[in-house]
C-alpha cells in the first residue's frame, strides 16, 4: 500500500512545482481515473446510439448504486446526478412549491441587510435563495454566526431564530461551509429543524470524500454533494439525494419526456433524473473507478484520517510561521480536511486583498489559497490531501507571508 504524501503526487496530473493546497475549490483526480473517463468517451463514440440508449443508463445505475452504498442511502433510486452543487441547489429551490410568505432559514453569507440567514455559505446558493425570495416572495431568516463558535452555540442561535420566526418551512445549511471551511453541526441541525416541522436541506458540497456520511441515519429531506471536490472524479459530478417523502416536490431544471405531475400514477423521480439527455456521462461513470483507487491506497477511513491530521498539523504550522492563529473552537470540531488561518494584515479591504492574493499566489508562488474576511480579519483556507504533506504547508506559509508583506508594502 503506497504511503501518503508527496510520493503520491505522481498519481495525479499536477504541474511540477505546483503547491496543491486548494483541493476544496475544484478538486482533482488521479491519472487512472482520467484514463477511464477517456475510455468511456471512446466507448460512446464507437457506437453513440448503442451507448446512449442502452449501455449508459445501466452503467449509470451501477455508479449510483456504488455511490449510494458509500453514503448510506438504502435505495439508490433516491439519488440523482446533477452537474454541480449550484445546479442541484437550483433544482430543489426552484422546483419547491413555496407559497407567498413562506420562510426559509438559510446558511449563507449575505451583505444585504433585509435578508436574514446564517452568515456563512456558498455564494451561488446564496444568490439562488435571493432569487427565490424575489420570484416567489418568500422570507429568508438570518442566524448571525461569528466564528469560532461551538457546535452548541450554532444550534442555540438556530433554535432562537426558529422560536422568533414561526412558520419556517425549510432550512438550508451546510455540512462543511466554504468560507470559512469549517465543519457545521449538520446532523444535530437536521434533528433540530425537523423536530420543529421544518424541512432540512443540507448543502454538503464539500462532504463526500472528506467526511463519513450515513444518509439513512441523518435522514435529511434534501442533501447534495459534489463528487468532483474530494472523491477524485472529473468535474461536473454532483449527487442530489431527495427523501421519498419529498420527491413529489422536485423536478429537473431541464424538464424531459418523463415529466409527470406528482399526483399522476406514473410519476417517477427516478425516471425524470435518470435521463440526463445528450451529455457526457464519463464523469459519473468514473465513480466506481475513483472508489477503486481510493480502496487501493487504504480506503475511506485512512484517507480521511490522514487529511484531517495533516490539516490540523499544517494549520498550526502556518499559523506559527505567520504569527497568527487557526480558526478553531475550544472543542476543536471545526476542522475536517480544510483549515483556516488568520493572515497578518492590518486595515486590509477585502475588495483589494482577494484579487491581489489570487493573482500573486498563482503567478508568483505557483499555488492558490483562497482568502476571505471574517469579523474584520482576513483568513486563508488551506486544504490537505493525500498527495500533500507538511512541506507543502511550509511552502504555502512562505507564499502567504511574502504575499502579505508585498500587499502591505504597496498599500
KEDO-473626 format. One record per residue (C-alpha): x, y, z. Coordinates in nm, 2 decimals, padded with zeros to 4 digits, always signed. Example, Ala and Ser with C-alpha at 12.3 -4.5 7.8 and 13.67 -1.06 7.14 Angstrom:
BEGIN
SITE,px,py,pz
SITE,+01.23,-00.45,+00.78
SITE,+01.37,-00.11,+00.71
//
This chain:
BEGIN
SITE,px,py,pz
SITE,+00.00,+00.00,+00.00
SITE,+00.16,+00.34,-00.10
SITE,+00.25,+00.59,+00.16
SITE,+00.05,+00.92,+00.17
SITE,+00.22,+01.25,+00.09
SITE,+00.43,+01.37,-00.19
SITE,+00.51,+01.02,-00.30
SITE,+00.15,+01.00,-00.44
SITE,+00.19,+01.32,-00.64
SITE,+00.29,+01.10,-00.94
SITE,-00.06,+00.96,-00.95
SITE,-00.21,+01.30,-01.03
SITE,-00.16,+01.52,-01.34
SITE,-00.04,+01.82,-01.14
SITE,+00.23,+02.06,-01.28
SITE,+00.58,+02.01,-01.14
SITE,+00.65,+02.26,-00.87
SITE,+00.28,+02.34,-00.81
SITE,+00.19,+02.36,-00.44
SITE,-00.16,+02.20,-00.43
SITE,-00.32,+02.32,-00.11
SITE,-00.66,+02.41,-00.26
SITE,-00.84,+02.08,-00.32
SITE,-01.16,+02.25,-00.19
SITE,-01.22,+02.47,-00.48
SITE,-01.21,+02.25,-00.79
SITE,-01.07,+01.91,-00.68
SITE,-00.85,+01.69,-00.90
SITE,-00.84,+01.33,-00.99
SITE,-00.59,+01.05,-01.05
SITE,-00.44,+00.96,-01.38
SITE,-00.61,+00.62,-01.37
SITE,-00.95,+00.78,-01.33
SITE,-00.87,+01.02,-01.61
SITE,-00.78,+00.73,-01.84
SITE,-01.11,+00.55,-01.75
SITE,-01.30,+00.87,-01.84
SITE,-01.14,+00.88,-02.18
SITE,-01.23,+00.51,-02.23
SITE,-01.59,+00.58,-02.15
SITE,-01.59,+00.87,-02.40
SITE,-01.43,+00.64,-02.67
SITE,-01.69,+00.37,-02.59
SITE,-01.96,+00.62,-02.66
SITE,-01.81,+00.75,-02.99
SITE,-01.77,+00.40,-03.12
SITE,-02.14,+00.35,-03.13
SITE,-02.33,+00.65,-02.99
SITE,-02.68,+00.50,-03.02
SITE,-02.59,+00.18,-02.85
SITE,-02.41,+00.36,-02.57
SITE,-02.65,+00.64,-02.51
SITE,-02.97,+00.44,-02.55
SITE,-02.87,+00.10,-02.39
SITE,-02.53,+00.09,-02.22
SITE,-02.50,+00.42,-02.05
SITE,-02.83,+00.40,-01.84
SITE,-02.72,+00.07,-01.70
SITE,-02.37,+00.19,-01.63
SITE,-02.52,+00.50,-01.46
SITE,-02.73,+00.28,-01.23
SITE,-02.41,+00.09,-01.13
SITE,-02.24,+00.41,-01.04
SITE,-02.54,+00.53,-00.85
SITE,-02.55,+00.20,-00.65
SITE,-02.19,+00.22,-00.56
SITE,-02.23,+00.59,-00.45
SITE,-02.54,+00.50,-00.25
SITE,-02.35,+00.23,-00.06
SITE,-02.07,+00.48,+00.02
SITE,-02.31,+00.75,+00.16
SITE,-02.55,+00.52,+00.34
SITE,-02.85,+00.55,+00.11
SITE,-03.06,+00.23,+00.12
SITE,-03.24,+00.30,-00.21
SITE,-03.01,+00.42,-00.50
SITE,-03.33,+00.55,-00.68
SITE,-03.33,+00.83,-00.42
SITE,-03.01,+00.97,-00.58
SITE,-02.99,+01.19,-00.89
SITE,-02.68,+01.30,-01.07
SITE,-02.65,+01.68,-01.14
SITE,-02.36,+01.88,-01.29
SITE,-02.26,+02.06,-00.97
SITE,-02.39,+02.19,-00.63
SITE,-02.51,+02.51,-00.78
SITE,-02.74,+02.32,-01.02
SITE,-02.85,+02.08,-00.75
SITE,-02.95,+02.37,-00.52
SITE,-03.14,+02.54,-00.80
SITE,-03.31,+02.21,-00.88
SITE,-03.46,+02.19,-00.53
SITE,-03.52,+02.55,-00.45
SITE,-03.67,+02.65,-00.79
SITE,-03.89,+02.33,-00.80
SITE,-04.02,+02.35,-00.45
SITE,-04.38,+02.48,-00.42
SITE,-04.31,+02.77,-00.19
SITE,-04.61,+02.99,-00.12
SITE,-04.60,+03.37,-00.08
SITE,-04.48,+03.45,+00.27
SITE,-04.31,+03.11,+00.34
SITE,-03.99,+03.15,+00.55
SITE,-03.66,+02.98,+00.48
SITE,-03.39,+02.95,+00.75
SITE,-03.07,+02.98,+00.55
SITE,-02.70,+02.91,+00.58
SITE,-02.55,+03.17,+00.36
SITE,-02.32,+03.47,+00.35
SITE,-02.51,+03.79,+00.25
SITE,-02.44,+04.16,+00.29
SITE,-02.79,+04.29,+00.21
SITE,-02.95,+04.38,+00.54
SITE,-03.31,+04.30,+00.46
SITE,-03.23,+03.93,+00.41
SITE,-03.19,+03.72,+00.73
SITE,-03.00,+03.39,+00.73
SITE,-02.70,+03.21,+00.87
SITE,-02.39,+03.42,+00.80
SITE,-02.18,+03.16,+00.61
SITE,-02.23,+02.97,+00.29
SITE,-02.16,+02.94,-00.07
SITE,-02.23,+03.25,-00.29
SITE,-02.42,+03.06,-00.56
SITE,-02.66,+02.90,-00.31
SITE,-02.70,+03.25,-00.15
SITE,-02.79,+03.40,-00.48
SITE,-03.04,+03.12,-00.56
SITE,-03.21,+03.19,-00.23
SITE,-03.21,+03.56,-00.31
SITE,-03.37,+03.49,-00.65
SITE,-03.64,+03.26,-00.50
SITE,-03.71,+03.53,-00.23
SITE,-03.78,+03.78,-00.52
SITE,-03.95,+03.54,-00.75
SITE,-04.17,+03.36,-00.50
SITE,-04.19,+03.63,-00.24
SITE,-04.06,+03.42,+00.05
SITE,-03.87,+03.55,+00.35
SITE,-03.52,+03.45,+00.44
SITE,-03.44,+03.42,+00.81
SITE,-03.09,+03.51,+00.93
SITE,-02.88,+03.35,+01.20
SITE,-02.57,+03.56,+01.27
SITE,-02.26,+03.33,+01.31
SITE,-01.93,+03.48,+01.42
SITE,-01.67,+03.21,+01.41
SITE,-01.51,+03.05,+01.60
SITE,-01.83,+02.90,+01.76
SITE,-01.90,+02.58,+01.94
SITE,-02.15,+02.34,+01.78
SITE,-02.39,+02.40,+02.06
SITE,-02.37,+02.78,+02.01
SITE,-02.46,+02.74,+01.65
SITE,-02.76,+02.52,+01.74
SITE,-02.87,+02.76,+02.01
SITE,-02.87,+03.05,+01.77
SITE,-03.07,+02.85,+01.52
SITE,-03.32,+02.75,+01.79
SITE,-03.36,+03.11,+01.89
SITE,-03.43,+03.21,+01.53
SITE,-03.69,+02.93,+01.50
SITE,-03.86,+03.05,+01.81
SITE,-03.87,+03.41,+01.69
SITE,-03.99,+03.32,+01.34
SITE,-04.29,+03.09,+01.35
SITE,-04.39,+02.93,+01.02
SITE,-04.04,+02.85,+00.88
SITE,-04.09,+02.59,+00.60
SITE,-03.74,+02.49,+00.51
SITE,-03.39,+02.53,+00.65
SITE,-03.09,+02.54,+00.41
SITE,-02.75,+02.48,+00.58
SITE,-02.40,+02.34,+00.52
SITE,-02.24,+02.02,+00.61
SITE,-01.90,+02.19,+00.56
SITE,-01.90,+02.56,+00.49
SITE,-01.69,+02.70,+00.21
SITE,-01.56,+03.03,+00.36
SITE,-01.46,+02.96,+00.63
SITE,-01.40,+02.60,+00.56
SITE,-01.55,+02.47,+00.88
SITE,-01.74,+02.16,+00.98
SITE,-02.11,+02.25,+01.06
SITE,-02.32,+02.05,+01.31
SITE,-02.54,+01.94,+01.03
SITE,-02.66,+01.61,+01.19
SITE,-02.78,+01.79,+01.50
SITE,-02.92,+02.08,+01.30
SITE,-03.12,+01.83,+01.09
SITE,-03.28,+01.69,+01.41
SITE,-03.34,+02.04,+01.54
SITE,-03.53,+02.17,+01.24
SITE,-03.72,+01.86,+01.17
SITE,-03.84,+01.85,+01.53
SITE,-03.99,+02.19,+01.46
SITE,-04.17,+02.07,+01.14
SITE,-03.91,+02.23,+00.91
SITE,-03.77,+02.06,+00.60
SITE,-03.39,+02.00,+00.62
SITE,-03.19,+02.08,+00.30
SITE,-02.82,+02.02,+00.35
SITE,-02.56,+02.17,+00.12
SITE,-02.29,+01.91,+00.15
SITE,-02.09,+02.03,-00.15
SITE,-01.76,+01.96,+00.04
SITE,-01.88,+01.65,+00.22
SITE,-01.85,+01.33,+00.02
SITE,-01.49,+01.20,+00.03
SITE,-01.39,+01.44,+00.31
SITE,-01.61,+01.31,+00.60
SITE,-01.81,+00.99,+00.66
SITE,-02.18,+01.01,+00.55
SITE,-02.48,+00.80,+00.65
SITE,-02.79,+00.94,+00.49
SITE,-03.01,+00.68,+00.64
SITE,-02.91,+00.78,+00.99
SITE,-02.91,+01.16,+00.92
SITE,-03.24,+01.14,+00.73
SITE,-03.23,+01.48,+00.56
SITE,-03.51,+01.58,+00.33
SITE,-03.26,+01.70,+00.07
SITE,-02.88,+01.66,+00.05
SITE,-02.63,+01.75,-00.22
SITE,-02.26,+01.69,-00.25
SITE,-02.00,+01.74,-00.52
SITE,-01.82,+01.42,-00.61
SITE,-01.55,+01.62,-00.80
SITE,-01.42,+01.81,-00.50
SITE,-01.30,+01.53,-00.27
SITE,-01.39,+01.20,-00.42
SITE,-01.14,+01.21,-00.71
SITE,-01.37,+01.21,-01.01
SITE,-01.37,+01.46,-01.31
SITE,-01.56,+01.79,-01.27
SITE,-01.93,+01.81,-01.34
SITE,-02.02,+01.54,-01.09
SITE,-02.26,+01.61,-00.81
SITE,-02.53,+01.40,-00.64
SITE,-02.86,+01.51,-00.51
SITE,-03.04,+01.29,-00.26
SITE,-03.42,+01.35,-00.20
SITE,-03.61,+01.16,+00.06
SITE,-03.91,+00.97,-00.08
SITE,-04.14,+01.19,+00.12
SITE,-04.02,+01.49,-00.07
SITE,-03.97,+01.36,-00.42
SITE,-04.31,+01.50,-00.53
SITE,-04.17,+01.85,-00.49
SITE,-03.86,+01.81,-00.72
SITE,-03.82,+01.80,-01.09
SITE,-03.51,+01.86,-01.31
SITE,-03.43,+02.21,-01.42
SITE,-03.45,+02.07,-01.78
SITE,-03.79,+01.91,-01.80
SITE,-03.78,+01.59,-02.01
SITE,-04.02,+01.34,-02.15
SITE,-04.06,+01.16,-01.82
SITE,-04.22,+01.45,-01.65
SITE,-04.55,+01.38,-01.47
SITE,-04.73,+01.57,-01.20
SITE,-04.67,+01.43,-00.85
SITE,-05.03,+01.30,-00.82
SITE,-05.00,+01.11,-01.15
SITE,-04.98,+00.73,-01.11
SITE,-04.68,+00.72,-01.34
SITE,-04.48,+00.99,-01.16
SITE,-04.12,+00.88,-01.11
SITE,-03.85,+01.09,-00.95
SITE,-03.60,+00.82,-01.06
SITE,-03.70,+00.83,-01.43
SITE,-03.70,+01.21,-01.45
SITE,-03.35,+01.23,-01.32
SITE,-03.20,+00.91,-01.48
SITE,-03.25,+01.06,-01.83
SITE,-02.96,+01.30,-01.85
SITE,-03.01,+01.36,-02.22
SITE,-02.73,+01.41,-02.47
SITE,-02.45,+01.48,-02.22
SITE,-02.10,+01.34,-02.15
SITE,-02.16,+01.05,-01.90
SITE,-01.79,+00.98,-01.84
SITE,-01.75,+01.17,-01.51
SITE,-02.04,+01.00,-01.35
SITE,-01.93,+00.66,-01.48
SITE,-01.58,+00.70,-01.32
SITE,-01.73,+00.69,-00.96
SITE,-01.65,+00.32,-00.94
SITE,-01.30,+00.37,-01.07
SITE,-01.24,+00.65,-00.82
SITE,-01.37,+00.43,-00.54
SITE,-01.14,+00.15,-00.65
SITE,-00.84,+00.39,-00.65
SITE,-00.93,+00.51,-00.30
SITE,-00.96,+00.14,-00.18
SITE,-00.62,+00.06,-00.33
SITE,-00.44,+00.33,-00.13
SITE,-00.61,+00.24,+00.20
SITE,-00.98,+00.33,+00.18
SITE,-01.20,+00.60,+00.31
SITE,-01.11,+00.59,+00.68
SITE,-00.73,+00.61,+00.61
SITE,-00.77,+00.89,+00.35
SITE,-00.99,+01.10,+00.58
SITE,-00.78,+01.04,+00.89
SITE,-00.46,+01.14,+00.70
SITE,-00.61,+01.45,+00.55
SITE,-00.77,+01.56,+00.88
SITE,-00.45,+01.52,+01.08
SITE,-00.25,+01.70,+00.81
SITE,-00.50,+01.99,+00.81
SITE,-00.46,+02.02,+01.19
SITE,-00.08,+02.00,+01.19
SITE,-00.04,+02.20,+00.88
SITE,-00.27,+02.48,+01.00
SITE,-00.08,+02.50,+01.33
SITE,+00.25,+02.52,+01.13
SITE,+00.12,+02.80,+00.90
SITE,-00.02,+03.00,+01.20
SITE,+00.31,+02.98,+01.39
SITE,+00.50,+03.09,+01.08
SITE,+00.27,+03.39,+01.03
SITE,+00.24,+03.47,+01.40
SITE,-00.13,+03.44,+01.40
SITE,-00.39,+03.17,+01.49
SITE,-00.61,+02.90,+01.34
SITE,-00.99,+02.95,+01.33
SITE,-01.10,+02.68,+01.58
SITE,-01.33,+02.64,+01.87
SITE,-01.25,+02.50,+02.22
SITE,-01.40,+02.16,+02.13
SITE,-01.18,+02.15,+01.81
SITE,-01.48,+02.05,+01.60
SITE,-01.44,+02.30,+01.31
SITE,-01.15,+02.14,+01.11
SITE,-01.21,+01.85,+00.88
SITE,-00.96,+01.85,+00.59
SITE,-00.97,+02.23,+00.54
SITE,-00.81,+02.46,+00.79
SITE,-00.85,+02.84,+00.82
SITE,-00.55,+03.06,+00.93
SITE,-00.56,+03.43,+01.01
SITE,-00.33,+03.65,+00.79
SITE,-00.11,+03.92,+00.95
SITE,-00.28,+04.21,+00.76
SITE,-00.39,+04.54,+00.91
SITE,-00.67,+04.76,+00.77
SITE,-00.70,+04.54,+00.46
SITE,-01.00,+04.59,+00.24
SITE,-01.13,+04.25,+00.11
SITE,-01.21,+04.40,-00.23
SITE,-00.84,+04.47,-00.27
SITE,-00.69,+04.18,-00.08
SITE,-00.88,+03.90,-00.26
SITE,-00.79,+03.97,-00.63
SITE,-00.43,+04.06,-00.53
SITE,-00.37,+03.74,-00.34
SITE,-00.53,+03.53,-00.62
SITE,-00.31,+03.68,-00.89
SITE,+00.01,+03.69,-00.68
SITE,-00.02,+03.33,-00.53
SITE,-00.10,+03.18,-00.87
SITE,+00.16,+03.36,-01.09
SITE,+00.44,+03.44,-00.84
SITE,+00.42,+03.15,-00.60
SITE,+00.28,+02.86,-00.81
SITE,+00.00,+02.79,-00.57
SITE,-00.35,+02.91,-00.48
SITE,-00.50,+02.97,-00.14
SITE,-00.85,+03.13,-00.11
SITE,-00.86,+03.43,+00.13
SITE,-01.17,+03.59,+00.27
SITE,-01.29,+03.82,+00.55
SITE,-01.43,+03.71,+00.89
SITE,-01.50,+03.96,+01.17
SITE,-01.27,+04.23,+01.05
SITE,-00.98,+03.99,+00.98
SITE,-00.86,+03.82,+00.67
SITE,-00.82,+03.44,+00.67
SITE,-00.67,+03.19,+00.43
SITE,-00.82,+02.84,+00.37
SITE,-00.58,+02.56,+00.31
SITE,-00.68,+02.20,+00.20
SITE,-00.50,+01.89,+00.30
SITE,-00.49,+01.59,+00.06
SITE,-00.33,+01.25,+00.02
SITE,-00.06,+01.39,-00.21
SITE,+00.04,+01.68,+00.02
SITE,+00.25,+01.69,+00.34
SITE,+00.39,+01.94,+00.59
SITE,+00.65,+02.05,+00.34
SITE,+00.36,+02.18,+00.12
SITE,+00.22,+02.37,+00.42
SITE,+00.56,+02.52,+00.48
SITE,+00.58,+02.64,+00.12
SITE,+00.23,+02.77,+00.15
SITE,+00.31,+02.96,+00.47
SITE,+00.61,+03.12,+00.30
SITE,+00.40,+03.22,+00.00
SITE,+00.13,+03.37,+00.22
SITE,+00.39,+03.56,+00.43
SITE,+00.56,+03.71,+00.13
SITE,+00.23,+03.80,-00.03
SITE,+00.11,+03.97,+00.29
SITE,+00.44,+04.17,+00.30
SITE,+00.41,+04.27,-00.06
SITE,+00.05,+04.37,-00.02
SITE,+00.13,+04.58,+00.29
SITE,+00.43,+04.74,+00.12
SITE,+00.22,+04.86,-00.18
SITE,-00.06,+04.99,+00.04
//
